[in-house]
Amino acid sequence: METFENGTLSSFVLLGFSETPHLLLPLFSFFLAAYVLCIAGNTFIIVLITLYPHLHTPMYVLMENLAFVDICFTSIIIPRALYSLQSRDTDISIHGCFAQLFLFLAVGNMDSFLLAIMAFDRFSAVCFPLRYRIIMNKKTCIFLVAFSWAIVCIHSTLYTVLTSSQLNCSWVIHHFFCDLPVIMLLSCSSSEVLQKVLFIEGPIIIFGPVLVILGSYIAIIRAVIVLKSSQGRLKTFSTCSSHLTMVILFYSTVIFMYFRPNSIYSPSYDRVISVVYSVIIPMLNPFIYSLRNKEVKTALKRSFKL
């Protein structure tokens, strides 16, 4: 139930999966298992990279940052969803909702920026192997990561402030967390300023990393094609395979979620896609890196031997 303070509404209603009460227990079990696997898997990747000096290279340091971001990403969403599924309490305070929105936008975009930095790292390693350590040195990595955090935090602050300033005609959110599209649907005031920001600033934040990734892989493919040895080509592609897998999984779901006509909007559709990119993909990330990366697999074997 909504609560009132001084005559104004003080909370949103997150309907989540309340429309399907027979699925609440299976969903609770699934979310809990996925969260435990995500935390355990990504924490293990962080510890593994920290413990083994031969993994202290830009690619693995960025991988470590991505694992940390994935832990944050799921922790912003899943604990609150688990609470709602278990208690059937659908209320979330207005401040809590917009705090979740801010953190979700910041961490979600940081995921995208890290994938772009990792693509640039692979481009530098493949196309400029002799200058790689100069291009991707420690200072460069720290600067790129810090700069990305600054950009995504400014971006999230802007969208959170603009969205929270809108007048709402409804307080019922047909979702299991506070995401930008579903909150925008509640607005009944003029959203001209927000629409302009979405049109001008949004594509830079969203498509900037995409262009870096595409440009990097086009250059990598061109560099690999000229290699005479098929074994050399295979080795080069194998160093990029885990990252490329993550890029495909992440952006395919983001495109399905945020770049589709309003005419095919469906709350149930959005919930399913959101579960994929906010729960399943962060859970799969450490397993993809473990299974598709030789150096990580070697470190894993050494760990288990210890």
C-alpha positions as CSV (number, residue, x, y, z in Angstrom):
1,M,0.0,0.0,0.0
2,E,1.1,3.5,-0.7
3,T,1.8,5.8,2.3
4,F,1.2,9.5,2.6
5,E,3.3,12.2,4.2
6,N,1.8,15.7,4.4
7,G,-0.8,14.8,1.8
8,T,1.6,13.6,-0.8
9,L,2.5,10.1,-1.9
10,S,5.8,8.9,-0.3
11,S,6.3,5.5,-2.1
12,F,5.9,3.7,-5.5
13,V,4.4,0.3,-5.9
14,L,6.7,-2.2,-7.6
15,L,4.3,-4.8,-9.0
16,G,7.2,-7.0,-10.0
17,F,5.9,-10.6,-10.4
18,S,2.8,-10.2,-8.2
19,E,0.6,-10.8,-11.2
20,T,1.8,-14.4,-11.2
21,P,1.6,-15.5,-7.5
22,H,2.1,-19.2,-8.4
23,L,5.6,-18.3,-9.7
24,L,6.8,-16.4,-6.6
25,L,8.5,-19.3,-4.9
26,P,10.3,-20.6,-8.1
27,L,11.4,-17.1,-8.9
28,F,12.7,-16.5,-5.4
29,S,14.7,-19.7,-5.6
30,F,16.0,-18.8,-9.1
31,F,17.0,-15.3,-8.0
32,L,18.7,-16.5,-4.9
33,A,20.7,-19.2,-6.7
34,A,21.7,-16.7,-9.4
35,Y,22.7,-14.1,-6.9
36,V,24.8,-16.5,-4.9
37,L,26.5,-17.8,-8.1
38,C,27.1,-14.3,-9.4
39,I,28.7,-13.1,-6.1
40,A,30.8,-16.3,-5.7
41,G,31.9,-16.4,-9.3
42,N,32.8,-12.8,-9.7
43,T,34.5,-12.6,-6.2
44,F,36.5,-15.7,-7.2
45,I,37.7,-13.9,-10.4
46,I,38.7,-10.9,-8.4
47,V,40.6,-13.0,-5.8
48,L,42.2,-15.1,-8.6
49,I,43.5,-12.1,-10.5
50,T,44.7,-10.4,-7.3
51,L,46.7,-13.5,-6.1
52,Y,48.5,-14.4,-9.3
53,P,51.1,-11.8,-10.5
54,H,51.1,-13.1,-14.1
55,L,47.5,-11.9,-14.4
56,H,48.4,-8.3,-13.4
57,T,48.1,-7.1,-17.0
58,P,45.7,-4.5,-18.3
59,M,43.3,-7.1,-19.8
60,Y,42.9,-8.9,-16.5
61,V,42.8,-5.8,-14.3
62,L,39.9,-4.6,-16.5
63,M,38.3,-8.0,-16.2
64,E,38.6,-7.6,-12.4
65,N,36.9,-4.3,-12.6
66,L,34.1,-5.8,-14.7
67,A,33.6,-8.5,-12.1
68,F,33.3,-5.9,-9.4
69,V,30.8,-3.9,-11.5
70,D,28.8,-7.1,-12.1
71,I,28.6,-7.7,-8.3
72,C,27.4,-4.1,-7.8
73,F,24.9,-4.5,-10.8
74,T,23.1,-7.5,-9.3
75,S,23.3,-6.2,-5.7
76,I,21.4,-3.1,-6.7
77,I,18.5,-5.2,-8.0
78,I,18.3,-8.7,-6.7
79,P,18.2,-8.2,-2.9
80,R,15.3,-5.8,-3.2
81,A,13.6,-8.3,-5.6
82,L,14.2,-11.2,-3.2
83,Y,12.6,-9.2,-0.3
84,S,9.5,-8.4,-2.4
85,L,9.2,-12.0,-3.5
86,Q,9.5,-13.3,0.0
87,S,7.4,-10.7,1.9
88,R,5.1,-9.7,-1.0
89,D,5.7,-6.1,0.1
90,T,5.5,-4.1,-3.2
91,D,6.2,-0.6,-1.7
92,I,9.4,1.2,-2.3
93,S,10.1,4.7,-1.1
94,I,10.4,7.5,-3.6
95,H,13.9,8.2,-2.4
96,G,14.8,4.5,-2.5
97,C,13.4,4.2,-6.1
98,F,15.4,7.1,-7.4
99,A,18.5,6.0,-5.6
100,Q,18.1,2.6,-7.3
101,L,17.6,4.3,-10.6
102,F,20.8,6.4,-10.2
103,L,22.9,3.4,-9.2
104,F,21.4,1.2,-11.9
105,L,22.1,3.7,-14.6
106,A,25.7,4.4,-13.4
107,V,26.7,0.8,-13.0
108,G,24.9,-0.4,-16.1
109,N,26.7,2.2,-18.2
110,M,30.0,1.5,-16.5
111,D,29.6,-2.1,-17.7
112,S,29.3,-0.8,-21.3
113,F,32.3,1.6,-20.8
114,L,34.5,-1.3,-19.4
115,L,33.6,-3.5,-22.4
116,A,34.7,-0.6,-24.7
117,I,38.0,-0.2,-22.8
118,M,38.6,-3.9,-23.0
119,A,38.0,-3.8,-26.7
120,F,40.6,-1.0,-27.1
121,D,43.0,-3.1,-25.0
122,R,42.5,-6.0,-27.4
123,F,43.0,-3.7,-30.4
124,S,46.2,-2.4,-28.9
125,A,47.5,-5.9,-28.2
126,V,46.7,-7.2,-31.6
127,C,47.5,-4.2,-33.8
128,F,50.4,-2.8,-31.9
129,P,52.0,-5.7,-30.0
130,L,55.4,-4.0,-29.7
131,R,54.0,-0.8,-28.2
132,Y,51.2,-2.5,-26.2
133,R,52.8,-2.0,-22.8
134,I,53.4,1.7,-23.6
135,I,49.9,2.3,-24.9
136,M,48.1,0.3,-22.1
137,N,50.2,1.2,-19.1
138,K,49.0,1.4,-15.5
139,K,48.4,5.1,-15.7
140,T,46.3,4.8,-18.9
141,C,44.1,2.1,-17.4
142,I,43.5,4.1,-14.2
143,F,42.7,7.2,-16.2
144,L,40.3,5.4,-18.5
145,V,38.4,3.7,-15.6
146,A,38.3,6.8,-13.5
147,F,37.2,8.9,-16.4
148,S,34.4,6.4,-17.3
149,W,33.2,6.4,-13.7
150,A,33.0,10.3,-13.7
151,I,31.1,10.3,-17.0
152,V,28.5,7.6,-16.0
153,C,28.0,9.3,-12.6
154,I,27.3,12.7,-14.3
155,H,25.0,10.9,-16.8
156,S,23.1,9.1,-14.0
157,T,22.7,12.3,-11.9
158,L,21.3,14.2,-14.9
159,Y,18.7,11.6,-15.7
160,T,17.8,11.0,-12.1
161,V,17.2,14.7,-11.4
162,L,15.2,15.2,-14.6
163,T,13.1,12.1,-14.0
164,S,12.4,12.9,-10.4
165,S,11.2,16.4,-11.3
166,Q,8.4,15.0,-13.5
167,L,4.8,15.0,-12.3
168,N,3.4,11.4,-12.2
169,C,-0.1,10.4,-13.1
170,S,0.5,6.9,-11.6
171,W,2.6,5.4,-8.9
172,V,2.3,1.8,-10.0
173,I,5.5,0.5,-11.6
174,H,4.9,-2.6,-13.7
175,H,8.5,-3.9,-13.1
176,F,10.6,-5.5,-10.3
177,F,13.0,-2.5,-10.1
178,C,13.1,1.2,-10.9
179,D,14.3,1.4,-14.4
180,L,14.3,4.6,-16.6
181,P,11.7,3.5,-19.3
182,V,9.1,2.3,-16.8
183,I,9.4,5.5,-14.6
184,M,9.1,7.7,-17.7
185,L,5.8,5.9,-18.5
186,L,4.4,7.3,-15.2
187,S,4.9,10.9,-16.1
188,C,2.0,13.1,-17.2
189,S,3.9,16.4,-17.3
190,S,5.7,17.8,-20.2
191,S,8.9,15.8,-20.8
192,E,10.4,18.1,-23.5
193,V,13.6,18.7,-21.6
194,L,14.1,15.0,-20.8
195,Q,13.3,14.1,-24.4
196,K,15.9,16.6,-25.7
197,V,18.5,15.2,-23.3
198,L,17.7,11.7,-24.4
199,F,18.0,12.7,-28.1
200,I,21.3,14.7,-27.7
201,E,23.2,13.2,-24.7
202,G,21.8,9.7,-24.6
203,P,23.3,8.4,-28.0
204,I,26.8,9.7,-27.0
205,I,26.7,7.6,-23.7
206,I,25.1,4.6,-25.3
207,F,26.7,4.5,-28.8
208,G,30.1,5.9,-27.9
209,P,31.3,2.6,-26.3
210,V,29.6,0.7,-29.2
211,L,31.6,2.6,-31.8
212,V,34.8,2.0,-29.9
213,I,34.0,-1.7,-29.8
214,L,33.1,-1.9,-33.4
215,G,36.1,0.1,-34.5
216,S,38.4,-2.0,-32.4
217,Y,37.1,-5.3,-33.8
218,I,37.1,-4.1,-37.4
219,A,40.8,-3.2,-37.0
220,I,41.5,-6.5,-35.2
221,I,39.8,-8.5,-38.1
222,R,41.8,-6.5,-40.7
223,A,45.0,-7.3,-38.8
224,V,44.2,-11.0,-38.4
225,I,43.3,-11.4,-42.1
226,V,46.8,-10.4,-43.2
227,L,48.4,-13.1,-41.0
228,K,49.8,-15.9,-43.0
229,S,49.7,-18.5,-40.3
230,S,46.2,-20.0,-39.6
231,Q,47.5,-20.9,-36.1
232,G,48.4,-17.3,-35.5
233,R,44.9,-16.2,-36.6
234,L,43.3,-18.8,-34.3
235,K,45.5,-17.7,-31.4
236,T,44.6,-14.0,-31.9
237,F,40.9,-14.7,-32.1
238,S,41.1,-16.9,-29.0
239,T,42.4,-13.9,-27.0
240,C,39.3,-11.9,-27.9
241,S,36.7,-14.7,-27.7
242,S,35.6,-14.3,-24.1
243,H,35.3,-10.5,-24.5
244,L,33.4,-10.8,-27.8
245,T,31.0,-13.3,-26.2
246,M,30.3,-10.8,-23.4
247,V,29.8,-8.0,-25.8
248,I,27.3,-10.0,-27.9
249,L,25.3,-11.1,-24.8
250,F,25.2,-7.7,-23.2
251,Y,24.3,-5.5,-26.2
252,S,21.8,-8.0,-27.7
253,T,19.7,-7.7,-24.5
254,V,20.2,-4.0,-24.2
255,I,19.0,-3.5,-27.8
256,F,16.0,-5.6,-27.3
257,M,15.1,-3.7,-24.1
258,Y,15.7,-0.1,-25.0
259,F,15.6,0.1,-28.8
260,R,12.2,-1.2,-29.8
261,P,9.1,0.6,-30.9
262,N,6.7,1.7,-28.1
263,S,3.9,-0.1,-30.0
264,I,5.4,-3.5,-28.9
265,Y,5.9,-2.4,-25.3
266,S,4.9,-5.1,-22.8
267,P,5.5,-5.2,-19.1
268,S,6.0,-9.0,-19.1
269,Y,8.4,-8.8,-22.0
270,D,10.4,-6.1,-20.2
271,R,10.6,-8.2,-17.1
272,V,11.9,-11.2,-18.9
273,I,14.6,-9.2,-20.8
274,S,15.6,-7.4,-17.6
275,V,16.1,-10.7,-15.8
276,V,18.4,-11.8,-18.6
277,Y,20.7,-8.7,-18.5
278,S,20.5,-7.9,-14.8
279,V,20.6,-11.5,-13.4
280,I,21.7,-14.1,-15.9
281,I,24.5,-12.3,-17.8
282,P,26.4,-11.1,-14.6
283,M,26.1,-14.6,-13.3
284,L,27.5,-16.1,-16.6
285,N,30.4,-13.6,-16.9
286,P,33.0,-15.4,-14.7
287,F,32.1,-18.8,-16.2
288,I,32.7,-17.5,-19.7
289,Y,36.0,-16.0,-18.7
290,S,37.0,-19.2,-16.9
291,L,36.1,-21.5,-19.8
292,R,37.3,-19.4,-22.7
293,N,40.6,-18.0,-21.3
294,K,43.7,-20.2,-21.1
295,E,45.5,-18.1,-18.6
296,V,42.5,-18.0,-16.2
297,K,42.1,-21.7,-16.6
298,T,45.7,-22.2,-15.7
299,A,45.4,-20.1,-12.6
300,L,42.2,-22.0,-11.7
301,K,44.1,-25.3,-12.0
302,R,46.9,-24.0,-9.8
303,S,44.3,-22.8,-7.2
304,F,42.7,-26.2,-7.0
305,K,46.1,-27.9,-6.7
306,L,46.8,-25.7,-3.7
